[in-house]
Amino acid sequence: MQASAAAAAVATEAEVRPGIFEGYWQWEGHRIRYQRSGSSGPAVLCVHGFGASADHWRKNLPVVGQSCRCYAIDLLGYGYSDKPDPRQQPINTIYNFSTWSRQLRDFTAGVIGEPATLVCNSVGGLAGLQAALDDASLVRGVQVMNISLRMLHSSKQAEWQRPLVRALQNTLRETQLGAWFFSQIANQKGVRNVLRQCYGDPAAVTDELVDMILKPGLQPGAVAVFLDFISYSSGPLPEEQLKAVGVPVSVIWGEEDPWEKIEWGREFAKYPSVQEFVSLPGVGHCPQDEAPHLVNPLIQDFVKRVSA
C-alpha cells in the first residue's frame, strides 16, 4: 500500500496509560495526536465525537488491543491536535467531513499501513462513513455508535427556519456573542451538566471525564473551531451515506440518548450496508465510555467478522 503524500513520520510514542501509547503525526502541516494499544492482529481506528478526543476511547483501547492493533485519533480541531483558525478560510471549509475523511484515510495508509475497521461515535460516524465512501480499499467496515443525525442540517429545517438559523449561526461565529456562549459551556459546571444530560447513568460522569472533555476545549483556537462547526448545516447526512457505502456497517445505539433518538436510529437497520443494529438499554450518547463492558465485545466481534 502506498502512503499518501500528506503522511509524514511519526514521533516517538510514550506510554500515557497502562497499555496505551501516545504519539503525534504530521499531516498537511498540522500536528495530530493519536493513541495506540496492541501490536498484532487486524487494525482498528477509533474516531471520537464532537468536542471529545482520543481519550474518550481510554476504556476500549487496552481491551480491544489484546487482539487488535487499536488506534484512536484526535480529529483536526479537537483534543490535542492542531486547531487552524477557520476564520482565515470561507465558512466550513476546514472543519467538515471531507477534511476528516481525508485525515482518517491518510492516517490509515501512512501510519497504520493496512486497511482498518473504523469504530466511531456521534459525528465521528459521519467522518468514518465518508472515509469508506471516499476510498473503500482502506476501510474493512464501519461501526457507528449513536451517530449524529444532524438535525440542524439545512435539509431538515423548515423553509422559514433556514434564514433564522443561518443568522444565529453567523452571529455566534462572527461576534463576541459566540465567545460568551462558549464560555457558558466550557467550564466544570457546564461540561458536567451537558454530560449528565447525554449519559444514561449520571454516575458515569466522573471528575476525570469532565476534565478530559474540558481541558482540550480550553486550548488556544478551540472556541473558533466550536463556533465554526455549529454553523455547519450542509454536507452529508448519515442516511445518505448508509445508502451509498459499500462496506459492512454495524450500528450500536444507547437507548437513553436525548439527542439522537433510538426511534430515529432504528430506521438505519433497513439499509443493505447495515449488518446489525444493537440497542443498549439504559445507555446514553457515548456507549463506548459509559458501557465499555457491553461495547468492547461488540467491537471485537465486528472486527473479527469484517477481517475474516
MOKA-V898127 format. One record per residue. PHI is phi as a letter, one per 30 degrees, with the letter a starting at -180 (none if undefined). OMEGA is omega in whole degrees, -180 to 180 (none if undefined). Layout:
# MOKA-V898127
phi:PHI omega:OMEGA
phi:PHI omega:OMEGA
This chain:
# MOKA-V898127
phi:none omega:179
phi:d omega:177
phi:d omega:177
phi:d omega:177
phi:d omega:-180
phi:d omega:-177
phi:d omega:180
phi:b omega:-176
phi:d omega:179
phi:c omega:178
phi:d omega:178
phi:e omega:-180
phi:d omega:177
phi:b omega:179
phi:d omega:-177
phi:c omega:172
phi:b omega:179
phi:e omega:178
phi:i omega:-180
phi:c omega:180
phi:c omega:-176
phi:b omega:177
phi:b omega:178
phi:b omega:-174
phi:b omega:178
phi:d omega:-176
phi:b omega:178
phi:h omega:179
phi:i omega:-178
phi:c omega:178
phi:c omega:-175
phi:c omega:177
phi:d omega:173
phi:b omega:174
phi:b omega:-175
phi:b omega:173
phi:b omega:180
phi:j omega:-176
phi:b omega:-179
phi:b omega:-180
phi:j omega:-179
phi:d omega:-176
phi:d omega:177
phi:b omega:176
phi:b omega:-177
phi:c omega:-174
phi:b omega:-176
phi:d omega:178
phi:c omega:-176
phi:e omega:177
phi:i omega:-178
phi:c omega:-176
phi:a omega:177
phi:e omega:-179
phi:d omega:179
phi:d omega:178
phi:c omega:-175
phi:d omega:180
phi:d omega:-176
phi:c omega:-174
phi:e omega:-177
phi:d omega:-179
phi:d omega:179
phi:d omega:179
phi:d omega:176
phi:d omega:-179
phi:b omega:-175
phi:b omega:164
phi:d omega:-169
phi:c omega:-180
phi:c omega:168
phi:b omega:-173
phi:b omega:170
phi:d omega:176
phi:d omega:176
phi:e omega:-180
phi:j omega:-175
phi:b omega:180
phi:h omega:-180
phi:c omega:169
phi:d omega:179
phi:d omega:-177
phi:b omega:179
phi:e omega:-174
phi:d omega:-179
phi:d omega:-179
phi:d omega:177
phi:d omega:-179
phi:b omega:173
phi:e omega:-175
phi:e omega:174
phi:i omega:179
phi:c omega:176
phi:c omega:-173
phi:c omega:-179
phi:a omega:-173
phi:d omega:174
phi:d omega:177
phi:d omega:-176
phi:d omega:173
phi:e omega:180
phi:d omega:178
phi:d omega:-179
phi:d omega:-179
phi:d omega:179
phi:d omega:177
phi:d omega:179
phi:d omega:-178
phi:d omega:-170
phi:c omega:-178
phi:c omega:180
phi:d omega:174
phi:i omega:177
phi:a omega:178
phi:e omega:-176
phi:b omega:167
phi:d omega:180
phi:c omega:-180
phi:b omega:-163
phi:b omega:176
phi:c omega:171
phi:h omega:-179
phi:d omega:174
phi:d omega:178
phi:d omega:177
phi:d omega:176
phi:d omega:179
phi:d omega:178
phi:d omega:179
phi:d omega:176
phi:d omega:178
phi:d omega:177
phi:d omega:-176
phi:d omega:177
phi:a omega:-177
phi:d omega:-179
phi:d omega:-180
phi:c omega:-172
phi:b omega:178
phi:d omega:-179
phi:a omega:-180
phi:b omega:174
phi:c omega:-177
phi:c omega:180
phi:c omega:-179
phi:h omega:-179
phi:e omega:179
phi:d omega:179
phi:d omega:175
phi:h omega:-177
phi:d omega:175
phi:c omega:176
phi:d omega:-175
phi:e omega:-179
phi:d omega:-179
phi:c omega:177
phi:c omega:172
phi:d omega:-176
phi:e omega:-179
phi:d omega:-179
phi:d omega:-169
phi:e omega:179
phi:d omega:179
phi:d omega:179
phi:d omega:-180
phi:d omega:179
phi:d omega:179
phi:d omega:179
phi:d omega:-180
phi:d omega:179
phi:d omega:179
phi:d omega:-176
phi:d omega:-169
phi:c omega:-177
phi:b omega:180
phi:d omega:177
phi:d omega:179
phi:d omega:179
phi:d omega:177
phi:d omega:179
phi:e omega:179
phi:d omega:-178
phi:d omega:179
phi:d omega:-180
phi:c omega:-172
phi:d omega:174
phi:a omega:-175
phi:e omega:-178
phi:d omega:-178
phi:d omega:180
phi:d omega:-180
phi:d omega:-180
phi:d omega:179
phi:d omega:-179
phi:d omega:179
phi:d omega:176
phi:d omega:-171
phi:c omega:175
phi:c omega:179
phi:d omega:-179
phi:c omega:-179
phi:e omega:180
phi:d omega:178
phi:d omega:180
phi:d omega:-177
phi:c omega:175
phi:e omega:179
phi:d omega:-179
phi:d omega:180
phi:e omega:180
phi:d omega:-179
phi:d omega:178
phi:d omega:-172
phi:d omega:-171
phi:e omega:177
phi:d omega:180
phi:d omega:177
phi:c omega:178
phi:d omega:177
phi:e omega:179
phi:j omega:-175
phi:d omega:-178
phi:d omega:179
phi:d omega:177
phi:d omega:180
phi:e omega:-176
phi:d omega:177
phi:d omega:-175
phi:d omega:-180
phi:d omega:175
phi:c omega:-175
phi:d omega:-178
phi:c omega:176
phi:b omega:180
phi:i omega:-172
phi:d omega:171
phi:c omega:-177
phi:d omega:-179
phi:d omega:176
phi:d omega:-180
phi:d omega:-178
phi:d omega:176
phi:d omega:-170
phi:c omega:-172
phi:d omega:-176
phi:c omega:178
phi:c omega:179
phi:d omega:-180
phi:b omega:171
phi:c omega:-180
phi:c omega:177
phi:c omega:-175
phi:b omega:169
phi:d omega:-171
phi:d omega:-176
phi:c omega:178
phi:d omega:-179
phi:d omega:-176
phi:c omega:-179
phi:c omega:-170
phi:d omega:180
phi:e omega:-180
phi:d omega:178
phi:d omega:-179
phi:d omega:-179
phi:d omega:179
phi:d omega:-178
phi:d omega:-178
phi:d omega:-176
phi:d omega:-176
phi:d omega:-177
phi:e omega:-179
phi:d omega:-174
phi:d omega:-179
phi:d omega:-179
phi:a omega:171
phi:b omega:-176
phi:c omega:177
phi:c omega:-176
phi:c omega:-179
phi:d omega:175
phi:i omega:-175
phi:c omega:-177
phi:c omega:-168
phi:d omega:-175
phi:b omega:-174
phi:e omega:-176
phi:d omega:-179
phi:c omega:-176
phi:d omega:-176
phi:b omega:-178
phi:d omega:179
phi:d omega:176
phi:c omega:-172
phi:d omega:-176
phi:e omega:176
phi:d omega:178
phi:d omega:176
phi:d omega:-177
phi:d omega:180
phi:d omega:-179
phi:d omega:179
phi:d omega:179
phi:d omega:-178
phi:d omega:-175
phi:d omega:-180
phi:c omega:-176
phi:d omega:none
